[in-house]
């Protein structure tokens, strides 16, 4: 009879590595999505300014408070 080789795989470590890789990939995907959205907003402002308009929607600045609307 032949013995099967003993399984020496550390499944806890593999699970942790897989979880870490999944979280890292999700963070990269979120960062790429956010970057693409910001670039699209800036392009919209540039197109507006290039068309000669004097009043264009301001590009959102991170951390800046929203501009309050005037009543009336």
VENDASUL-V973244 format. One record per pair of residues at least 24 apart in sequence whose C-alpha atoms are under 8 Angstrom apart, sorted by the first residue. I is the first residue (numbers start at 1). GAP is how many residues later the second one is. D is the distance in whole Angstrom. If there is no record, write none. Layout:
I;GAP;D  I;GAP;D
//
This chain:
none
//
